[in-house]
């Protein structure tokens, strides 16, 4: 009976997929909220719901209801991105992988997919404030996701005896 309990204790740990969804939710909540504040304070011209821009009218995304829907879409996007990070890179330690992950997603959304689908204007048509604000936001967002997930699965202090 005792050995069965020990095996159960050894197997019980953090579920990487649920933890990734949890981190993604808070990443979207925090950094999507910051994206909303940046837009309202005119630091960026790209609406928080830019991910929905190919499917929803831009005029709607600029209303207060559209801003909330855009924030929610950023939360869902963050949960998917965090799930992908947790699946592929949870054992990578250090902040640089998260930094690169944020830059990767900015590149995918602002250089590859965004201009072709109408999500965002071409980088050459963006003003400097929008460019730097959104790059920095995605870097911090990626750091939050990457470092939070990797710390959970690579921190050796949790495995030391008490």
Residue pairs with C-beta under 8 A, 6 or more apart in sequence:
14 152
14 153
16 86
16 87
16 90
16 149
16 153
17 83
17 86
17 87
19 86
19 149
19 152
20 79
20 82
20 83
20 85
20 86
20 87
20 90
20 149
21 79
21 82
21 83
23 82
23 86
23 144
23 145
23 148
23 149
24 75
24 78
24 79
24 80
24 81
24 82
24 83
24 145
25 75
25 78
25 79
27 78
27 81
27 82
27 141
27 144
27 145
27 148
28 71
28 74
28 75
28 76
28 77
28 78
28 79
29 75
30 144
31 74
31 78
31 137
31 140
31 141
31 144
32 48
32 70
32 71
32 74
32 75
32 78
33 71
34 137
35 44
35 48
35 71
35 74
35 137
36 48
36 67
36 70
36 71
38 44
38 133
38 137
39 45
39 46
39 47
39 48
39 67
40 67
43 129
43 130
43 133
44 129
44 130
44 133
44 134
45 126
45 127
45 130
46 120
46 130
46 134
47 53
47 58
47 61
47 62
47 66
47 67
47 70
48 61
48 67
48 70
48 71
48 73
48 74
49 56
49 61
49 66
49 67
49 69
49 70
49 71
49 73
49 74
50 61
50 70
50 109
50 114
50 119
50 120
51 70
51 73
51 74
51 77
51 109
51 119
52 61
52 69
52 70
52 73
53 61
53 117
53 118
53 119
53 120
54 117
54 118
54 119
56 66
56 69
60 66
61 67
61 69
61 70
78 141
78 145
81 101
81 105
81 145
82 145
82 149
85 98
85 101
85 145
85 146
85 149
86 149
89 97
89 101
89 146
89 149
89 150
90 149
90 150
90 152
90 153
90 154
91 150
91 153
91 154
92 146
92 150
92 154
93 150
93 154
94 147
94 150
95 143
95 146
95 147
97 146
97 150
98 142
98 143
98 144
98 145
98 146
98 147
98 150
99 139
99 142
99 143
99 146
100 142
100 146
101 142
101 145
101 146
102 138
102 139
102 140
102 141
102 142
102 143
102 145
102 146
103 135
103 138
103 139
103 142
104 142
105 138
105 141
105 142
106 134
106 135
106 138
106 139
109 119
109 120
109 138
110 120
110 123
110 134
111 123
113 119
114 120
115 121
115 122
115 123
120 126
123 131
